Amino acid sequence: MIEETTVEATVQRLAYGGEGVTRVDGLVVFVPWTVPGERVRATVVERHPRYARARLEAVLEPAATRIEPRCPVFGSCGGCQLQHLTVAAQREAKAQAVVDAMERIGGHRGLGGLVCEPAASGWGYRKRAVVSWRWTGDELDFGYHHANEPGRIISIGGCPIVSDQIDVQLARLREALELALRDHAVAFDSGVLEGRLALRCLPSGPVQAGLFVDQTDLARHLARALSDNADIETTWGGWRTESSLTLAADAPRLINRFQYRGLDLRIGFDSFIQADLSGAERLYDAVIDAVGPASGKRVIDAYAGIGVVACQLAAAGAVVTAIEAHSGTASDLRANAHSNVATGSLHVLELPADRVQWSRPGPEIVVLNPPRGGCPRRILSGISASPARRLIYVACDPTTLARDVRRLGTGWRLESLRAFDLFPQTAHVETVAVLSRQNR
Ligand SMILES: C[S@@+](CC[C@H](N)C(=O)[O-])C[C@H]1O[C@@H](n2cnc3c(N)ncnc32)[C@H](O)[C@@H]1O
């Protein structure tokens, strides 16, 4: 089969990431924006030795689980991949993606009954968002990245998965930013500029915005203009990649509060918090439940963030070492330990988790919640060499979870696996895997 061949086929399943998978003449073909069970016509646009990718031309026989997407930019925006599926079918696909990854990469069989636990709401759940913008000198692109051309920005007038508070600000902020950029362009001819606008709205306060562009003086200037033009609290900083939005040294941290099971926690604008707060609580509950009675237990919470789990376990009597590499987040973590738990029950290590001597704090239980790329091998071998008997791994990417579970080796048994739909309409899925040490 060569490029530009048009084929007709039945979609068998969704791959992790949301693309439909079918087979034509024995070759695996990925077709985005399709639904398992439906018959489609598609044109091959990329041919690789072991698979091909095709563009959907027509849905010939739609599946019963196909629905009308709600968002006008669905199909071109890279933010949501599954709006054309019922939420129940989305969850089925996510559970299947976790099972596939754990079987194919992790080498674990018999997980077929896994259910992806539902979100509280399918829409308006995101309490934070990052909008990309590009100023050409006289025009502003303001939105999310294109699904097929990541360098292109799809302009948005609103976004149905962000909270109503953030959604109503999007149009205002776009106008305010355009005004600020136009004023700036009159004074300086800086040519094409690209940046990010991070938005956050926690229950303790109004929407706040961070303006990120690769020149601190300009970031400060635009953030202040945005604040004046849109009457919103702002901060600023630089950016290099999507995951590295860094506040400038002179920028305000815009502190908020987050409450969980009696804890009152501080969180700066640049500290991690799940986008869906009720989903976050269910994840934290799952970890706390997996630890069981905490009193007297020695726990390491690695990639601890602002310390929600660490503080909860320390408050319940565990002796906790929390590891967090980001300095602003680590300062929130220390403040949260100070104001929520007894002195001496929570020790904060501000350093990268791969620099930890895992045997020194001598943990019985380790909690891991790394970013999407998973854990370096050094951490996994450190945990295996430590006295830890139980490992609770919270993952936002089932493929790296499965890889890390395999790398842990046969000394560990997968005790339980839960999947959570924290990001309805997208292909993302959160998982909590509990592993216990095999008897040696
Ligand atoms: C997915 S978040 C989890 C945060 C926290 N467990 C929670 O659920 O609220 C990952 C956290 O790990 C931190 N982090 C990233 N790389 C790290 C590293 N190499 N060592 C330690 N912490 C790291 C980030 O700053 C972030 O706070």
The ligand as an SDF file (V2000), in Angstrom:
LIG
                    3D

 27 29  0  0  0  0  0  0  0  0999 V2000
    2.9490   15.1670   38.3680 C   0  0  0  0  0  0  0  0  0  0  0  0
    3.4950   16.3400   39.5590 S   0  0  0  0  0  0  0  0  0  0  0  0
    2.9280   15.5560   41.0330 C   0  0  0  0  0  0  0  0  0  0  0  0
    2.8300   16.4600   42.2340 C   0  0  0  0  0  0  0  0  0  0  0  0
    2.1270   15.8810   43.4580 C   0  0  0  0  0  0  0  0  0  0  0  0
    2.4560   14.5030   43.7200 N   0  0  0  0  0  0  0  0  0  0  0  0
    0.6340   16.0410   43.3160 C   0  0  0  0  0  0  0  0  0  0  0  0
   -0.0480   15.1080   42.8880 O   0  0  0  0  0  0  0  0  0  0  0  0
    0.1060   17.1180   43.6300 O   0  0  0  0  0  0  0  0  0  0  0  0
    5.2330   16.0840   39.5490 C   0  0  0  0  0  0  0  0  0  0  0  0
    6.0220   16.9330   40.5210 C   0  0  0  0  0  0  0  0  0  0  0  0
    7.3850   16.4830   40.4610 O   0  0  0  0  0  0  0  0  0  0  0  0
    8.2510   17.6030   40.4490 C   0  0  0  0  0  0  0  0  0  0  0  0
    9.4490   17.1350   39.7480 N   0  0  0  0  0  0  0  0  0  0  0  0
    9.6960   17.1010   38.4180 C   0  0  0  0  0  0  0  0  0  0  0  0
   10.8800   16.5050   38.1690 N   0  0  0  0  0  0  0  0  0  0  0  0
   11.3930   16.1460   39.3650 C   0  0  0  0  0  0  0  0  0  0  0  0
   12.5750   15.4580   39.7670 C   0  0  0  0  0  0  0  0  0  0  0  0
   13.4700   15.0420   38.8770 N   0  0  0  0  0  0  0  0  0  0  0  0
   12.7500   15.2290   41.0710 N   0  0  0  0  0  0  0  0  0  0  0  0
   11.8390   15.6290   41.9960 C   0  0  0  0  0  0  0  0  0  0  0  0
   10.7230   16.2940   41.6890 N   0  0  0  0  0  0  0  0  0  0  0  0
   10.4760   16.5450   40.3820 C   0  0  0  0  0  0  0  0  0  0  0  0
    7.4790   18.7020   39.7680 C   0  0  0  0  0  0  0  0  0  0  0  0
    7.9740   19.9820   40.1680 O   0  0  0  0  0  0  0  0  0  0  0  0
    6.0560   18.4260   40.2620 C   0  0  0  0  0  0  0  0  0  0  0  0
    5.7960   19.1170   41.4520 O   0  0  0  0  0  0  0  0  0  0  0  0
  1  2  1  0
  2  3  1  0
  2 10  1  0
  3  4  1  0
  4  5  1  0
  5  6  1  0
  5  7  1  0
  7  8  2  0
  7  9  1  0
 10 11  1  0
 11 12  1  0
 11 26  1  0
 12 13  1  0
 13 14  1  0
 13 24  1  0
 14 15  1  0
 14 23  1  0
 15 16  2  0
 16 17  1  0
 17 18  1  0
 17 23  2  0
 18 19  1  0
 18 20  2  0
 20 21  1  0
 21 22  2  0
 22 23  1  0
 24 25  1  0
 24 26  1  0
 26 27  1  0
M  CHG  2   2   1   9  -1
M  END
$$$$
